[in-house]
Amino acid sequence: MKNIIVLGAQWGDEGKGKVVDIYSEFADTVARSTGGNNAGHTLVVRGEKFIFHLIPSGILHAGKKCVVANGVVVDPKVLLAEIDKLKSRNYLKDDSQLKVGHLAHIILPYHIALDRAREEKLGSRKIGTTARGIGPCYEDKIARIGIRACDLAEPDTFSEMLRANLELKNFLLKHYYGAEEIDFPSTRDEYLSYGERIRPYLIDTSLFLNEEINRGAKVLFEGAQGTLLDIDHGTYPFVTSSNTTAGGLCTGSGVAPTKIGGVIGVAKAYITRVGAGPFPTELFGDEGQQIRDRGCEYGSTTGRPRRCGWFDVPVVRYADRLNALTGIALTKLDVLSGLPRLHVCVAYEIDGVRREDVPLILSEFERAVPVYEQMEGWKEDLSDAREFGDLPKAAQKYVRRLEELTGVEASLVSVGADRNQTIIRKNPFRA
């Protein structure tokens, strides 16, 4: 059974877009199941740069069916902008390529306004959200007052729900946050027009995906963010508002876990995170800035500089525990070229006690001091390597040591931004 999940094994921004793009060649259908446009997947194809926020990057492959499933929160303005951008670049020629879950919840202007107002009010205690309205939209979903894509396509239903929600949201915006209220008529008219445009893409995506699997199609499930940002298992409260782990992708897509054949965890050869929260291996000096600059570590959604640090083994082992990884896609190995010495965090010391697991209590994680193993670096440019044996001996040794420490095989190694700058050691669809 070759239905494969690709997800982040760290704090997000691991390079999932490129990995999904590569594996999409071997899949028939690509599905996005969680998160919203707070995720940004950047990839380079034959020198051309693409950034996706909602649509799976498999859309760049002719004939592939791409699904935005029910678990995704959809900003229709962003979705339509991506559709228009793809069409202007001569992609998505056939609208039947794209399917959007009619039960997916819709991000509305009051979600974005509340997200921004809340962060401003928190001041120094802010979470560091992307202010895209993701959290407030998921809150409404859990509170059972959310508006779904199927509601947006029904003018009377949408208008009634919008009016009721704005009564509360505008009260909060005006009287608690001191922010500007959201106008009902203009919002109703604008979003009803979006509903008309997205209506042709709306289907029962759970039914579609299961029918695809039953007919023998290969389905690739594209994760968003990273394991350590999972709402239940991440570094709460410095997390996203959805389940970013393999179980979350099954729930969000409406596909049972017994139909999944493998899980590939994407991990950088170092580690990064955006926003606040514990980060034991963070580098603050020249080495951190060198990695940031060479790795172009600036958010594709926000442009914010990412915090950079050495590879953290307990983090990836934790991702393995939660997701049962069948392989690691190791990205950005080329970024480490030129560093004379590399460090790998193999454990933590917390209050004088060695810990080899990720502490689940935030205050403990914040006190964690990394225990490092030092390794030899390399000077060579890796961008032309296409086989594992093409890598310098020191780079090969580094990858093998990460495999030993994490207990998971590196099935793919990325040595550059372009699609072809990749070493595929094992194809999960053919394993």
GULUMPA-734096 format. One record per residue (C-alpha): x, y, z. Coordinates in steps of 0.5 Angstrom, whole numbers, plus 500, padded with zeros to 3 digits. Example, Ala and Ser with C-alpha at 12.3 -4.5 7.8 and 13.67 -1.06 7.14 Angstrom:
<rec east="525" north="491" up="516"/>
<rec east="527" north="498" up="514"/>
This chain:
<rec east="500" north="500" up="500"/>
<rec east="504" north="506" up="498"/>
<rec east="500" north="512" up="501"/>
<rec east="505" north="516" up="504"/>
<rec east="505" north="522" up="509"/>
<rec east="511" north="528" up="508"/>
<rec east="511" north="532" up="515"/>
<rec east="516" north="536" up="519"/>
<rec east="520" north="533" up="524"/>
<rec east="522" north="539" up="527"/>
<rec east="519" north="546" up="528"/>
<rec east="517" north="547" up="521"/>
<rec east="520" north="551" up="515"/>
<rec east="524" north="544" up="514"/>
<rec east="524" north="544" up="506"/>
<rec east="517" north="540" up="506"/>
<rec east="515" north="544" up="499"/>
<rec east="521" north="541" up="495"/>
<rec east="520" north="534" up="498"/>
<rec east="513" north="534" up="496"/>
<rec east="515" north="536" up="489"/>
<rec east="520" north="531" up="488"/>
<rec east="515" north="525" up="491"/>
<rec east="509" north="528" up="487"/>
<rec east="513" north="525" up="481"/>
<rec east="511" north="518" up="483"/>
<rec east="504" north="520" up="486"/>
<rec east="497" north="520" up="483"/>
<rec east="494" north="525" up="488"/>
<rec east="497" north="530" up="493"/>
<rec east="493" north="532" up="499"/>
<rec east="494" north="538" up="504"/>
<rec east="490" north="536" up="510"/>
<rec east="492" north="541" up="516"/>
<rec east="494" north="548" up="517"/>
<rec east="492" north="554" up="513"/>
<rec east="496" north="560" up="509"/>
<rec east="501" north="561" up="515"/>
<rec east="505" north="555" up="512"/>
<rec east="509" north="557" up="506"/>
<rec east="512" north="552" up="502"/>
<rec east="518" north="555" up="497"/>
<rec east="521" north="551" up="492"/>
<rec east="525" north="552" up="485"/>
<rec east="524" north="548" up="479"/>
<rec east="529" north="549" up="473"/>
<rec east="531" north="556" up="476"/>
<rec east="524" north="558" up="477"/>
<rec east="521" north="560" up="484"/>
<rec east="515" north="558" up="487"/>
<rec east="511" north="560" up="494"/>
<rec east="505" north="556" up="496"/>
<rec east="501" north="557" up="502"/>
<rec east="495" north="553" up="501"/>
<rec east="495" north="549" up="494"/>
<rec east="500" north="543" up="495"/>
<rec east="506" north="544" up="491"/>
<rec east="504" north="537" up="487"/>
<rec east="500" north="542" up="482"/>
<rec east="507" north="544" up="478"/>
<rec east="506" north="536" up="476"/>
<rec east="502" north="536" up="470"/>
<rec east="496" north="531" up="471"/>
<rec east="497" north="531" up="478"/>
<rec east="490" north="531" up="482"/>
<rec east="491" north="536" up="488"/>
<rec east="487" north="536" up="494"/>
<rec east="486" north="542" up="500"/>
<rec east="482" north="537" up="505"/>
<rec east="477" north="539" up="510"/>
<rec east="482" north="540" up="516"/>
<rec east="485" north="546" up="513"/>
<rec east="483" north="553" up="514"/>
<rec east="482" north="557" up="508"/>
<rec east="483" north="564" up="507"/>
<rec east="479" north="564" up="500"/>
<rec east="482" north="571" up="498"/>
<rec east="489" north="567" up="499"/>
<rec east="487" north="561" up="495"/>
<rec east="484" north="565" up="489"/>
<rec east="490" north="569" up="489"/>
<rec east="494" north="562" up="488"/>
<rec east="490" north="560" up="483"/>
<rec east="490" north="566" up="479"/>
<rec east="498" north="566" up="480"/>
<rec east="498" north="559" up="477"/>
<rec east="494" north="560" up="471"/>
<rec east="498" north="566" up="469"/>
<rec east="504" north="562" up="469"/>
<rec east="501" north="557" up="465"/>
<rec east="500" north="552" up="471"/>
<rec east="493" north="549" up="473"/>
<rec east="490" north="549" up="466"/>
<rec east="485" north="544" up="468"/>
<rec east="481" north="546" up="474"/>
<rec east="479" north="539" up="475"/>
<rec east="486" north="538" up="478"/>
<rec east="484" north="542" up="484"/>
<rec east="479" north="539" up="489"/>
<rec east="477" north="543" up="496"/>
<rec east="474" north="540" up="502"/>
<rec east="467" north="543" up="502"/>
<rec east="467" north="542" up="510"/>
<rec east="474" north="546" up="510"/>
<rec east="473" north="552" up="515"/>
<rec east="473" north="559" up="512"/>
<rec east="478" north="565" up="515"/>
<rec east="474" north="571" up="515"/>
<rec east="477" north="578" up="516"/>
<rec east="475" north="578" up="524"/>
<rec east="479" north="572" up="525"/>
<rec east="485" north="576" up="522"/>
<rec east="483" north="582" up="526"/>
<rec east="483" north="579" up="532"/>
<rec east="489" north="575" up="531"/>
<rec east="493" north="582" up="530"/>
<rec east="489" north="585" up="536"/>
<rec east="491" north="579" up="541"/>
<rec east="498" north="579" up="539"/>
<rec east="499" north="587" up="540"/>
<rec east="495" north="586" up="547"/>
<rec east="500" north="581" up="549"/>
<rec east="506" north="585" up="548"/>
<rec east="512" north="582" up="550"/>
<rec east="508" north="575" up="552"/>
<rec east="506" north="575" up="545"/>
<rec east="506" north="568" up="541"/>
<rec east="509" north="570" up="535"/>
<rec east="503" north="568" up="530"/>
<rec east="503" north="570" up="523"/>
<rec east="497" north="574" up="524"/>
<rec east="493" north="570" up="518"/>
<rec east="487" north="569" up="523"/>
<rec east="489" north="561" up="523"/>
<rec east="488" north="561" up="531"/>
<rec east="481" north="565" up="531"/>
<rec east="479" north="561" up="526"/>
<rec east="480" north="554" up="529"/>
<rec east="477" north="557" up="535"/>
<rec east="471" north="558" up="532"/>
<rec east="471" north="551" up="529"/>
<rec east="472" north="548" up="536"/>
<rec east="466" north="553" up="539"/>
<rec east="462" north="550" up="533"/>
<rec east="460" north="557" up="530"/>
<rec east="465" north="557" up="524"/>
<rec east="463" north="558" up="517"/>
<rec east="465" north="553" up="512"/>
<rec east="466" north="553" up="505"/>
<rec east="459" north="550" up="503"/>
<rec east="456" north="555" up="507"/>
<rec east="460" north="560" up="503"/>
<rec east="457" north="558" up="497"/>
<rec east="450" north="559" up="500"/>
<rec east="448" north="566" up="500"/>
<rec east="442" north="566" up="505"/>
<rec east="446" north="561" up="510"/>
<rec east="453" north="565" up="510"/>
<rec east="449" north="572" up="511"/>
<rec east="446" north="569" up="517"/>
<rec east="452" north="566" up="520"/>
<rec east="456" north="572" up="519"/>
<rec east="451" north="577" up="522"/>
<rec east="451" north="573" up="528"/>
<rec east="458" north="572" up="529"/>
<rec east="460" north="579" up="527"/>
<rec east="455" north="581" up="533"/>
<rec east="460" north="578" up="538"/>
<rec east="467" north="579" up="534"/>
<rec east="466" north="587" up="533"/>
<rec east="464" north="587" up="541"/>
<rec east="471" north="584" up="542"/>
<rec east="474" north="588" up="537"/>
<rec east="471" north="595" up="539"/>
<rec east="470" north="594" up="547"/>
<rec east="476" north="590" up="549"/>
<rec east="482" north="591" up="544"/>
<rec east="480" north="598" up="542"/>
<rec east="480" north="596" up="534"/>
<rec east="476" north="597" up="528"/>
<rec east="470" north="594" up="527"/>
<rec east="468" north="589" up="521"/>
<rec east="463" north="592" up="516"/>
<rec east="457" north="587" up="515"/>
<rec east="455" north="589" up="508"/>
<rec east="462" north="590" up="505"/>
<rec east="464" north="583" up="508"/>
<rec east="458" north="579" up="506"/>
<rec east="458" north="582" up="499"/>
<rec east="466" north="580" up="498"/>
<rec east="466" north="573" up="501"/>
<rec east="460" north="571" up="497"/>
<rec east="463" north="573" up="491"/>
<rec east="469" north="569" up="493"/>
<rec east="464" north="563" up="494"/>
<rec east="462" north="564" up="487"/>
<rec east="469" north="563" up="485"/>
<rec east="471" north="557" up="489"/>
<rec east="464" north="553" up="488"/>
<rec east="467" north="549" up="482"/>
<rec east="473" north="546" up="486"/>
<rec east="468" north="544" up="492"/>
<rec east="467" north="537" up="493"/>
<rec east="467" north="531" up="499"/>
<rec east="475" north="531" up="499"/>
<rec east="474" north="525" up="504"/>
<rec east="470" north="521" up="499"/>
<rec east="475" north="523" up="493"/>
<rec east="481" north="521" up="497"/>
<rec east="478" north="514" up="499"/>
<rec east="476" north="513" up="492"/>
<rec east="483" north="514" up="489"/>
<rec east="486" north="509" up="494"/>
<rec east="481" north="504" up="493"/>
<rec east="482" north="504" up="486"/>
<rec east="490" north="503" up="487"/>
<rec east="492" north="511" up="486"/>
<rec east="498" north="513" up="490"/>
<rec east="496" north="519" up="495"/>
<rec east="502" north="523" up="498"/>
<rec east="499" north="527" up="504"/>
<rec east="503" north="534" up="505"/>
<rec east="504" north="536" up="512"/>
<rec east="504" north="543" up="514"/>
<rec east="509" north="546" up="520"/>
<rec east="512" north="541" up="524"/>
<rec east="512" north="536" up="529"/>
<rec east="514" north="541" up="535"/>
<rec east="509" north="546" up="533"/>
<rec east="503" north="541" up="534"/>
<rec east="497" north="543" up="539"/>
<rec east="497" north="537" up="543"/>
<rec east="505" north="535" up="543"/>
<rec east="509" north="541" up="541"/>
<rec east="512" north="546" up="545"/>
<rec east="505" north="549" up="548"/>
<rec east="503" north="555" up="548"/>
<rec east="509" north="556" up="542"/>
<rec east="505" north="552" up="537"/>
<rec east="500" north="552" up="531"/>
<rec east="493" north="551" up="532"/>
<rec east="492" north="544" up="529"/>
<rec east="495" north="537" up="529"/>
<rec east="501" north="537" up="525"/>
<rec east="503" north="530" up="526"/>
<rec east="501" north="524" up="522"/>
<rec east="495" north="523" up="526"/>
<rec east="492" north="530" up="525"/>
<rec east="493" north="529" up="517"/>
<rec east="489" north="523" up="517"/>
<rec east="484" north="526" up="521"/>
<rec east="484" north="532" up="517"/>
<rec east="484" north="528" up="510"/>
<rec east="478" north="523" up="512"/>
<rec east="483" north="517" up="511"/>
<rec east="484" north="512" up="516"/>
<rec east="491" north="511" up="519"/>
<rec east="491" north="504" up="516"/>
<rec east="491" north="506" up="509"/>
<rec east="498" north="510" up="510"/>
<rec east="504" north="506" up="508"/>
<rec east="509" north="510" up="510"/>
<rec east="511" north="517" up="514"/>
<rec east="517" north="521" up="511"/>
<rec east="520" north="526" up="516"/>
<rec east="523" north="532" up="513"/>
<rec east="529" north="535" up="518"/>
<rec east="534" north="540" up="516"/>
<rec east="541" north="538" up="517"/>
<rec east="541" north="544" up="522"/>
<rec east="535" north="546" up="526"/>
<rec east="531" north="553" up="526"/>
<rec east="524" north="556" up="529"/>
<rec east="520" north="562" up="528"/>
<rec east="517" north="566" up="533"/>
<rec east="518" north="565" up="541"/>
<rec east="519" north="559" up="545"/>
<rec east="525" north="554" up="547"/>
<rec east="530" north="553" up="543"/>
<rec east="536" north="549" up="546"/>
<rec east="541" north="549" up="541"/>
<rec east="540" north="556" up="538"/>
<rec east="546" north="560" up="535"/>
<rec east="547" north="567" up="537"/>
<rec east="554" north="569" up="534"/>
<rec east="557" north="569" up="527"/>
<rec east="556" north="561" up="526"/>
<rec east="548" north="562" up="527"/>
<rec east="548" north="568" up="522"/>
<rec east="552" north="565" up="517"/>
<rec east="547" north="559" up="517"/>
<rec east="541" north="564" up="516"/>
<rec east="544" north="567" up="510"/>
<rec east="547" north="561" up="507"/>
<rec east="540" north="558" up="508"/>
<rec east="536" north="564" up="506"/>
<rec east="533" north="563" up="513"/>
<rec east="527" north="568" up="512"/>
<rec east="520" north="566" up="512"/>
<rec east="516" north="565" up="506"/>
<rec east="510" north="567" up="509"/>
<rec east="512" north="573" up="514"/>
<rec east="519" north="574" up="511"/>
<rec east="522" north="574" up="519"/>
<rec east="529" north="572" up="520"/>
<rec east="529" north="565" up="523"/>
<rec east="532" north="563" up="529"/>
<rec east="538" north="558" up="527"/>
<rec east="541" north="552" up="531"/>
<rec east="545" north="546" up="531"/>
<rec east="541" north="539" up="529"/>
<rec east="537" north="537" up="535"/>
<rec east="537" north="529" up="536"/>
<rec east="532" north="529" up="541"/>
<rec east="527" north="533" up="537"/>
<rec east="527" north="528" up="531"/>
<rec east="527" north="522" up="536"/>
<rec east="521" north="525" up="539"/>
<rec east="518" north="526" up="532"/>
<rec east="519" north="519" up="530"/>
<rec east="516" north="517" up="537"/>
<rec east="509" north="521" up="535"/>
<rec east="509" north="519" up="527"/>
<rec east="513" north="512" up="527"/>
<rec east="518" north="515" up="521"/>
<rec east="520" north="510" up="516"/>
<rec east="525" north="515" up="513"/>
<rec east="528" north="522" up="514"/>
<rec east="529" north="527" up="508"/>
<rec east="535" north="531" up="510"/>
<rec east="535" north="538" up="507"/>
<rec east="540" north="544" up="506"/>
<rec east="546" north="539" up="508"/>
<rec east="550" north="544" up="503"/>
<rec east="549" north="550" up="508"/>
<rec east="554" north="547" up="512"/>
<rec east="559" north="547" up="507"/>
<rec east="565" north="551" up="510"/>
<rec east="564" north="550" up="517"/>
<rec east="570" north="547" up="520"/>
<rec east="567" north="544" up="526"/>
<rec east="559" north="541" up="527"/>
<rec east="556" north="540" up="533"/>
<rec east="550" north="535" up="534"/>
<rec east="546" north="536" up="540"/>
<rec east="545" north="528" up="543"/>
<rec east="542" north="530" up="550"/>
<rec east="540" north="536" up="554"/>
<rec east="542" north="537" up="561"/>
<rec east="537" north="540" up="566"/>
<rec east="538" north="542" up="573"/>
<rec east="544" north="538" up="573"/>
<rec east="541" north="531" up="570"/>
<rec east="542" north="529" up="563"/>
<rec east="536" north="528" up="559"/>
<rec east="535" north="524" up="552"/>
<rec east="528" north="526" up="551"/>
<rec east="524" north="532" up="550"/>
<rec east="522" north="535" up="556"/>
<rec east="514" north="536" up="556"/>
<rec east="514" north="541" up="561"/>
<rec east="515" north="548" up="558"/>
<rec east="519" north="551" up="564"/>
<rec east="524" north="545" up="564"/>
<rec east="525" north="545" up="556"/>
<rec east="527" north="553" up="557"/>
<rec east="532" north="551" up="562"/>
<rec east="535" north="545" up="558"/>
<rec east="542" north="546" up="556"/>
<rec east="545" north="542" up="550"/>
<rec east="550" north="536" up="550"/>
<rec east="554" north="536" up="544"/>
<rec east="558" north="531" up="540"/>
<rec east="563" north="535" up="535"/>
<rec east="564" north="533" up="528"/>
<rec east="569" north="535" up="523"/>
<rec east="566" north="539" up="517"/>
<rec east="568" north="540" up="510"/>
<rec east="569" north="545" up="505"/>
<rec east="567" north="542" up="499"/>
<rec east="561" north="545" up="495"/>
<rec east="555" north="539" up="495"/>
<rec east="551" north="542" up="490"/>
<rec east="553" north="537" up="484"/>
<rec east="552" north="531" up="488"/>
<rec east="547" north="526" up="485"/>
<rec east="549" north="520" up="489"/>
<rec east="551" north="519" up="496"/>
<rec east="558" north="517" up="494"/>
<rec east="559" north="524" up="491"/>
<rec east="559" north="527" up="498"/>
<rec east="565" north="529" up="501"/>
<rec east="567" north="523" up="506"/>
<rec east="566" north="528" up="512"/>
<rec east="559" north="530" up="510"/>
<rec east="557" north="522" up="509"/>
<rec east="560" north="521" up="516"/>
<rec east="555" north="527" up="518"/>
<rec east="549" north="524" up="515"/>
<rec east="550" north="517" up="517"/>
<rec east="552" north="519" up="525"/>
<rec east="545" north="523" up="524"/>
<rec east="542" north="516" up="522"/>
<rec east="545" north="512" up="528"/>
<rec east="543" north="518" up="533"/>
<rec east="536" north="518" up="531"/>
<rec east="535" north="511" up="529"/>
<rec east="531" north="513" up="522"/>
<rec east="535" north="512" up="515"/>
<rec east="536" north="518" up="511"/>
<rec east="532" north="516" up="505"/>
<rec east="533" north="523" up="501"/>
<rec east="539" north="528" up="502"/>
<rec east="538" north="535" up="499"/>
<rec east="544" north="539" up="497"/>
<rec east="541" north="545" up="494"/>
<rec east="534" north="549" up="493"/>
<rec east="533" north="546" up="486"/>
<rec east="529" north="540" up="484"/>
<rec east="535" north="536" up="481"/>
<rec east="539" north="538" up="487"/>
<rec east="537" north="532" up="491"/>
<rec east="540" north="525" up="493"/>
<rec east="534" north="520" up="493"/>
<rec east="537" north="514" up="497"/>
<rec east="530" north="510" up="497"/>
<rec east="524" north="512" up="494"/>
<rec east="518" north="511" up="499"/>
<rec east="513" north="509" up="493"/>
<rec east="518" north="504" up="491"/>
<rec east="520" north="501" up="497"/>
